[in-house]
Amino acid sequence: MKTESPINKDLILRERLALQRTILANQSTFLAFLRTSMYFFIAGLSLESLLKVANSFVIESFFFIISVLIFFIGVFNFFKQKKMIIDSEKNIGNYKNEYL
């Protein structure tokens, strides 16, 4: 007859808190991608009024494309990491039965 070992509730609590920190770090990273994307977008908008360059449309388009690219990379990264975080929850003992 196999006996179950008692669950270390401190360990489960630490794992849950680490998971929450990871979720917050993922959100913070997404916001950093968003901020960088907006910087490039604003640079594209203000380039013509700031500098008198002959082919400013090409440079503005470059900044807009980079902005959209960074935004979509950030969104993709956020959802990829979110899925990995949700998948890793199953490795935290049976905290769902104990705490939720």
DSSP file (Angstrom, degrees, kcal/mol; ACC not computed):
  #  RESIDUE AA STRUCTURE BP1 BP2  ACC     N-H-->O    O-->H-N    N-H-->O    O-->H-N    TCO  KAPPA ALPHA  PHI   PSI    X-CA   Y-CA   Z-CA
    1    1 A M              0   0    0      0, 0.0     2,-0.5     0, 0.0     0, 0.0   0.000 360.0 360.0 360.0 127.6    0.0    0.0    0.0
    2    2 A K        -     0   0    0      0, 0.0     2,-0.4     0, 0.0     0, 0.0  -0.764 360.0-151.8 -94.9 129.6    1.4    3.3   -1.1
    3    3 A T        -     0   0    0     -2,-0.5     2,-0.3     1,-0.0     0, 0.0  -0.803  16.5-123.2-100.3 142.6    1.1    6.3    1.2
    4    4 A E        -     0   0    0     -2,-0.4     3,-0.1     1,-0.1    -1,-0.0  -0.630  24.5-122.3 -83.0 139.2    0.9    9.8   -0.2
    5    5 A S        -     0   0    0     -2,-0.3    -1,-0.1     1,-0.1     3,-0.0  -0.537  35.9 -99.0 -77.8 146.3    3.5   12.3    1.1
    6    6 A P        -     0   0    0      0, 0.0     2,-0.4     0, 0.0    -1,-0.1  -0.340  40.0-109.7 -65.6 147.8    2.1   15.4    2.8
    7    7 A I        -     0   0    0      1,-0.1     2,-1.1    -3,-0.1     3,-0.1  -0.619  20.4-131.0 -81.0 131.3    2.0   18.5    0.6
    8    8 A N     >  -     0   0    0     -2,-0.4     4,-1.9     1,-0.2     3,-0.2  -0.728  21.4-169.2 -82.3 102.0    4.4   21.2    1.5
    9    9 A K  H  > S+     0   0    0     -2,-1.1     4,-2.4     1,-0.2    -1,-0.2   0.802  82.7  57.3 -68.3 -29.5    2.1   24.2    1.5
   10   10 A D  H  > S+     0   0    0      2,-0.2     4,-2.4     1,-0.2    -1,-0.2   0.905 107.3  48.5 -65.4 -40.3    5.0   26.7    1.8
   11   11 A L  H  > S+     0   0    0     -3,-0.2     4,-2.3     2,-0.2    -2,-0.2   0.914 111.8  48.6 -65.7 -42.9    6.5   25.3   -1.4
   12   12 A I  H  X S+     0   0    0     -4,-1.9     4,-2.4     2,-0.2    -2,-0.2   0.904 111.1  50.7 -64.4 -41.1    3.2   25.5   -3.2
   13   13 A L  H  X S+     0   0    0     -4,-2.4     4,-2.5     2,-0.2    -2,-0.2   0.916 110.5  49.1 -63.0 -43.0    2.6   29.1   -2.1
   14   14 A R  H  X S+     0   0    0     -4,-2.4     4,-2.4     1,-0.2    -1,-0.2   0.891 111.2  50.3 -62.6 -39.3    6.1   30.0   -3.3
   15   15 A E  H  X S+     0   0    0     -4,-2.3     4,-2.0     2,-0.2    -2,-0.2   0.892 110.5  49.2 -66.9 -38.8    5.4   28.4   -6.6
   16   16 A R  H  X S+     0   0    0     -4,-2.4     4,-2.2     2,-0.2    -2,-0.2   0.916 111.9  48.3 -65.8 -42.0    2.2   30.3   -6.9
   17   17 A L  H  X S+     0   0    0     -4,-2.5     4,-2.3     2,-0.2    -2,-0.2   0.884 110.7  51.3 -66.0 -37.7    3.8   33.6   -6.1
   18   18 A A  H  X S+     0   0    0     -4,-2.4     4,-2.0     2,-0.2    -1,-0.2   0.883 109.1  51.6 -64.9 -37.5    6.6   32.8   -8.6
   19   19 A L  H  X S+     0   0    0     -4,-2.0     4,-2.1     2,-0.2    -2,-0.2   0.896 109.0  49.8 -65.5 -40.2    3.9   32.1  -11.2
   20   20 A Q  H  X S+     0   0    0     -4,-2.2     4,-2.3     2,-0.2    -2,-0.2   0.892 110.0  50.9 -65.6 -39.1    2.2   35.4  -10.5
   21   21 A R  H  X S+     0   0    0     -4,-2.3     4,-2.4     1,-0.2    -2,-0.2   0.884 109.2  51.7 -64.3 -37.4    5.6   37.3  -10.8
   22   22 A T  H  X S+     0   0    0     -4,-2.0     4,-2.1     2,-0.2    -2,-0.2   0.893 108.8  50.1 -65.8 -39.7    6.1   35.5  -14.1
   23   23 A I  H  X S+     0   0    0     -4,-2.1     4,-2.1     2,-0.2    -2,-0.2   0.925 112.1  47.6 -63.5 -44.4    2.7   36.7  -15.3
   24   24 A L  H  X S+     0   0    0     -4,-2.3     4,-2.4     1,-0.2    -2,-0.2   0.877 110.5  52.0 -65.2 -37.0    3.4   40.2  -14.3
   25   25 A A  H  X S+     0   0    0     -4,-2.4     4,-2.3     2,-0.2    -1,-0.2   0.879 108.3  51.9 -66.0 -37.1    6.8   40.1  -16.0
   26   26 A N  H  X S+     0   0    0     -4,-2.1     4,-2.0     2,-0.2    -2,-0.2   0.917 111.1  46.9 -64.4 -43.0    5.1   38.9  -19.2
   27   27 A Q  H  X S+     0   0    0     -4,-2.1     4,-2.2     2,-0.2    -2,-0.2   0.897 111.3  51.6 -65.1 -39.9    2.7   41.8  -19.0
   28   28 A S  H  X S+     0   0    0     -4,-2.4     4,-1.8     1,-0.2    -2,-0.2   0.890 108.6  51.2 -63.9 -39.9    5.6   44.2  -18.4
   29   29 A T  H  X S+     0   0    0     -4,-2.3     4,-2.1     2,-0.2    -1,-0.2   0.902 108.6  51.5 -64.2 -41.4    7.5   42.9  -21.4
   30   30 A F  H  X S+     0   0    0     -4,-2.0     4,-2.6     1,-0.2    -2,-0.2   0.919 108.7  51.0 -61.3 -42.7    4.4   43.4  -23.6
   31   31 A L  H  X S+     0   0    0     -4,-2.2     4,-2.6     1,-0.2    -1,-0.2   0.851 107.6  53.5 -64.5 -32.9    4.1   47.0  -22.4
   32   32 A A  H  X S+     0   0    0     -4,-1.8     4,-2.4     2,-0.2    -1,-0.2   0.902 109.2  48.3 -67.0 -40.3    7.7   47.5  -23.2
   33   33 A F  H  X S+     0   0    0     -4,-2.1     4,-2.4     2,-0.2    -2,-0.2   0.922 112.6  49.3 -62.4 -43.3    7.1   46.3  -26.7
   34   34 A L  H  X S+     0   0    0     -4,-2.6     4,-2.3     2,-0.2    -2,-0.2   0.917 110.7  49.8 -62.2 -44.3    4.1   48.5  -27.0
   35   35 A R  H  X S+     0   0    0     -4,-2.6     4,-2.1     2,-0.2    -1,-0.2   0.920 111.9  47.6 -61.3 -45.2    6.1   51.5  -25.8
   36   36 A T  H  X S+     0   0    0     -4,-2.4     4,-2.0     1,-0.2    -1,-0.2   0.899 110.8  52.2 -64.1 -40.6    8.9   50.9  -28.3
   37   37 A S  H  X S+     0   0    0     -4,-2.4     4,-2.1     1,-0.2    -1,-0.2   0.903 109.5  49.2 -61.2 -41.7    6.4   50.5  -31.1
   38   38 A M  H  X S+     0   0    0     -4,-2.3     4,-2.8     2,-0.2     5,-0.2   0.864 106.5  56.7 -68.2 -34.7    4.7   53.8  -30.2
   39   39 A Y  H  X S+     0   0    0     -4,-2.1     4,-2.3     2,-0.2    -2,-0.2   0.934 109.5  45.3 -59.6 -46.0    8.2   55.5  -30.1
   40   40 A F  H  X S+     0   0    0     -4,-2.0     4,-2.1     2,-0.2    -2,-0.2   0.888 112.7  51.5 -65.2 -38.2    8.8   54.4  -33.7
   41   41 A F  H  X S+     0   0    0     -4,-2.1     4,-2.1     2,-0.2    -2,-0.2   0.932 111.3  46.4 -64.2 -45.7    5.3   55.5  -34.7
   42   42 A I  H  X S+     0   0    0     -4,-2.8     4,-2.4     1,-0.2    -2,-0.2   0.881 110.0  54.6 -63.9 -38.6    5.7   58.9  -33.2
   43   43 A A  H  X S+     0   0    0     -4,-2.3     4,-0.9    -5,-0.2    -1,-0.2   0.903 108.9  48.6 -61.8 -40.0    9.1   59.2  -34.8
   44   44 A G  H  < S+     0   0    0     -4,-2.1     4,-0.5     1,-0.2     3,-0.2   0.879 112.7  48.1 -66.3 -37.6    7.5   58.5  -38.2
   45   45 A L  H  < S+     0   0    0     -4,-2.1     4,-0.4     1,-0.2     3,-0.3   0.882 117.7  39.3 -69.8 -37.7    4.8   61.1  -37.6
   46   46 A S  H  X S+     0   0    0     -4,-2.4     4,-1.7     1,-0.2     5,-0.2   0.483  90.6  89.8 -94.7  -2.2    7.1   63.9  -36.5
   47   47 A L  H  X S+     0   0    0     -4,-0.9     4,-2.8    -3,-0.2    -1,-0.2   0.912  86.6  49.1 -63.9 -43.7    9.9   63.3  -38.9
   48   48 A E  H  4 S+     0   0    0     -4,-0.5    -1,-0.2    -3,-0.3    -2,-0.1   0.893 115.3  43.0 -66.0 -39.4    8.6   65.6  -41.7
   49   49 A S  H  4 S+     0   0    0     -4,-0.4    -1,-0.2     1,-0.1    -2,-0.2   0.772 118.6  45.7 -77.7 -23.7    7.9   68.5  -39.4
   50   50 A L  H  < S+     0   0    0     -4,-1.7     2,-0.4     1,-0.2    -2,-0.2   0.904 120.2  29.4 -84.3 -44.7   11.2   68.1  -37.6
   51   51 A L     <  -     0   0    0     -4,-2.8     2,-1.1    -5,-0.2    -1,-0.2  -0.922  67.9-139.3-119.7 142.2   13.6   67.6  -40.5
   52   52 A K        +     0   0    0     -2,-0.4     2,-0.4    -3,-0.1    -4,-0.1  -0.729  42.2 160.7 -98.3  83.3   13.4   68.9  -44.0
   53   53 A V    >   -     0   0    0     -2,-1.1     3,-1.0    -6,-0.1     4,-0.1  -0.837  43.3-133.4-107.7 142.8   14.5   65.8  -45.9
   54   54 A A  T 3  S+     0   0    0     -2,-0.4     2,-0.3     1,-0.3     3,-0.3   0.919 104.6  33.6 -62.6 -46.3   13.8   65.3  -49.6
   55   55 A N  T >> S+     0   0    0      1,-0.2     4,-1.3     2,-0.1     3,-0.5  -0.356  72.8 139.6-106.5  52.2   12.6   61.7  -49.3
   56   56 A S  H <>  +     0   0    0     -3,-1.0     4,-2.9    -2,-0.3     5,-0.2   0.788  64.3  66.2 -67.7 -25.6   11.0   61.9  -45.9
   57   57 A F  H 3> S+     0   0    0     -3,-0.3     4,-2.6     1,-0.2    -1,-0.2   0.898 100.8  49.6 -62.2 -39.4    8.1   59.7  -47.0
   58   58 A V  H <> S+     0   0    0     -3,-0.5     4,-2.1     2,-0.2    -1,-0.2   0.922 113.4  45.1 -65.4 -43.8   10.4   56.7  -47.4
   59   59 A I  H  X S+     0   0    0     -4,-1.3     4,-2.2     2,-0.2    -2,-0.2   0.903 113.1  50.6 -67.8 -40.9   11.9   57.2  -44.0
   60   60 A E  H  X S+     0   0    0     -4,-2.9     4,-2.4     2,-0.2    -2,-0.2   0.926 110.0  50.2 -61.1 -44.5    8.4   57.8  -42.4
   61   61 A S  H  X S+     0   0    0     -4,-2.6     4,-2.7     1,-0.2    -1,-0.2   0.895 108.1  53.6 -60.5 -40.2    7.2   54.6  -44.0
   62   62 A F  H  X S+     0   0    0     -4,-2.1     4,-2.5     1,-0.2    -1,-0.2   0.930 110.0  46.9 -59.6 -46.3   10.2   52.7  -42.7
   63   63 A F  H  X S+     0   0    0     -4,-2.2     4,-2.3     2,-0.2    -2,-0.2   0.892 112.6  49.7 -64.0 -39.5    9.4   53.9  -39.1
   64   64 A F  H  X S+     0   0    0     -4,-2.4     4,-2.5     2,-0.2    -2,-0.2   0.907 111.6  48.3 -65.8 -41.6    5.7   53.0  -39.5
   65   65 A I  H  X S+     0   0    0     -4,-2.7     4,-2.5     2,-0.2    -2,-0.2   0.926 112.6  48.1 -65.1 -43.9    6.7   49.5  -40.8
   66   66 A I  H  X S+     0   0    0     -4,-2.5     4,-2.8    -5,-0.2     5,-0.2   0.902 110.9  52.9 -61.3 -40.7    9.1   49.0  -37.9
   67   67 A S  H  X S+     0   0    0     -4,-2.3     4,-2.2     2,-0.2    -2,-0.2   0.936 111.6  43.6 -60.7 -48.5    6.5   50.2  -35.5
   68   68 A V  H  X S+     0   0    0     -4,-2.5     4,-2.5     2,-0.2     5,-0.2   0.900 113.7  52.4 -64.8 -40.4    3.9   47.7  -36.7
   69   69 A L  H  X S+     0   0    0     -4,-2.5     4,-2.3     1,-0.2    -2,-0.2   0.931 110.2  46.8 -62.2 -47.0    6.4   44.9  -36.8
   70   70 A I  H  X S+     0   0    0     -4,-2.8     4,-2.4     1,-0.2    -1,-0.2   0.900 111.5  52.9 -62.3 -40.5    7.5   45.5  -33.2
   71   71 A F  H  X S+     0   0    0     -4,-2.2     4,-2.4    -5,-0.2    -2,-0.2   0.941 111.3  44.6 -60.8 -47.9    3.9   45.6  -32.1
   72   72 A F  H  X S+     0   0    0     -4,-2.5     4,-2.6     1,-0.2    -1,-0.2   0.857 111.6  52.8 -69.1 -33.6    3.0   42.3  -33.7
   73   73 A I  H  X S+     0   0    0     -4,-2.3     4,-2.8    -5,-0.2    -1,-0.2   0.915 110.4  49.3 -63.1 -41.7    6.2   40.7  -32.4
   74   74 A G  H  X S+     0   0    0     -4,-2.4     4,-2.5     2,-0.2    -2,-0.2   0.910 112.1  46.8 -62.9 -43.3    5.2   41.9  -28.9
   75   75 A V  H  X S+     0   0    0     -4,-2.4     4,-2.3     2,-0.2     5,-0.2   0.931 114.2  47.7 -64.6 -45.2    1.6   40.5  -29.2
   76   76 A F  H  X S+     0   0    0     -4,-2.6     4,-2.3     1,-0.2    -2,-0.2   0.929 113.5  47.8 -60.7 -45.6    2.9   37.2  -30.6
   77   77 A N  H  X S+     0   0    0     -4,-2.8     4,-2.7     2,-0.2     5,-0.3   0.905 110.1  53.2 -61.7 -42.8    5.5   37.0  -27.7
   78   78 A F  H  X S+     0   0    0     -4,-2.5     4,-2.4     1,-0.2    -2,-0.2   0.944 113.2  41.4 -59.6 -49.9    2.9   37.9  -25.1
   79   79 A F  H  X S+     0   0    0     -4,-2.3     4,-2.0     2,-0.2    -1,-0.2   0.845 114.0  52.8 -70.8 -32.3    0.4   35.1  -26.2
   80   80 A K  H  X S+     0   0    0     -4,-2.3     4,-1.9    -5,-0.2    -1,-0.2   0.942 113.8  42.9 -64.8 -46.8    3.2   32.5  -26.7
   81   81 A Q  H  X S+     0   0    0     -4,-2.7     4,-2.5     1,-0.2    -2,-0.2   0.876 111.2  55.5 -66.9 -36.8    4.6   33.2  -23.2
   82   82 A K  H  X S+     0   0    0     -4,-2.4     4,-2.4    -5,-0.3    -1,-0.2   0.910 107.9  48.8 -61.8 -42.0    1.1   33.2  -21.7
   83   83 A K  H  X S+     0   0    0     -4,-2.0     4,-2.4     1,-0.2    -1,-0.2   0.905 111.2  50.0 -63.8 -41.3    0.4   29.8  -23.1
   84   84 A M  H  X S+     0   0    0     -4,-1.9     4,-1.7     2,-0.2    -2,-0.2   0.886 110.5  50.3 -65.0 -37.7    3.7   28.5  -21.7
   85   85 A I  H  X S+     0   0    0     -4,-2.5     4,-0.8     2,-0.2    -2,-0.2   0.924 111.2  47.8 -65.7 -44.1    2.8   29.9  -18.3
   86   86 A I  H >< S+     0   0    0     -4,-2.4     3,-0.8     1,-0.2     4,-0.4   0.898 111.3  51.3 -63.8 -40.0   -0.6   28.3  -18.3
   87   87 A D  H >< S+     0   0    0     -4,-2.4     3,-0.8     1,-0.2    -1,-0.2   0.831 106.3  55.3 -65.7 -31.0    0.9   25.0  -19.4
   88   88 A S  H >< S+     0   0    0     -4,-1.7     3,-1.6     1,-0.2    -1,-0.2   0.643  87.3  80.1 -78.5 -12.7    3.4   25.2  -16.5
   89   89 A E  G X< S+     0   0    0     -4,-0.8     3,-1.7    -3,-0.8    -1,-0.2   0.819  80.2  67.4 -61.9 -29.1    0.7   25.6  -13.9
   90   90 A K  G <  S+     0   0    0     -3,-0.8    -1,-0.3    -4,-0.4    -2,-0.1   0.658  91.1  63.9 -67.7 -12.7    0.1   21.8  -14.0
   91   91 A N  G <  S+     0   0    0     -3,-1.6     2,-0.9     1,-0.2    -1,-0.3   0.373  78.1  90.3 -90.2   5.1    3.5   21.3  -12.4
   92   92 A I  S X  S-     0   0    0     -3,-1.7     3,-1.5     1,-0.3     4,-0.2  -0.477  95.0-110.3-102.4  62.3    2.6   23.1   -9.2
   93   93 A G  T 3   -     0   0    0     -2,-0.9    -1,-0.3     1,-0.2     3,-0.2  -0.073  64.3 -49.0  51.9-146.8    1.3   20.2   -7.1
   94   94 A N  T >> S+     0   0    0      1,-0.2     4,-1.2    -3,-0.1     3,-1.0  -0.313  82.2 141.2-115.9  49.5   -2.4   20.2   -6.5
   95   95 A Y  H <>> +     0   0    0     -3,-1.5     4,-3.2     1,-0.3     5,-0.7   0.783  63.8  68.3 -62.2 -26.3   -2.7   23.8   -5.3
   96   96 A K  H 3>5S+     0   0    0      1,-0.2     4,-0.8    -3,-0.2    -1,-0.3   0.881 103.6  43.5 -62.8 -35.7   -6.0   24.1   -7.1
   97   97 A N  H <45S+     0   0    0     -3,-1.0    -1,-0.2     1,-0.1    -2,-0.2   0.834 119.8  43.1 -75.1 -31.5   -7.6   21.7   -4.7
   98   98 A E  H  <5S+     0   0    0     -4,-1.2    -2,-0.2     2,-0.1    -3,-0.1   0.871 128.4  18.3 -83.5 -38.6   -5.9   23.3   -1.7
   99   99 A Y  H  <5       0   0    0     -4,-3.2    -3,-0.2    -5,-0.1    -2,-0.1   0.694 360.0 360.0-113.0 -23.0   -6.2   27.1   -2.3
  100  100 A L     <<       0   0    0     -4,-0.8    -3,-0.1    -5,-0.7    -4,-0.1   0.448 360.0 360.0-100.6 360.0   -9.0   27.7   -4.9
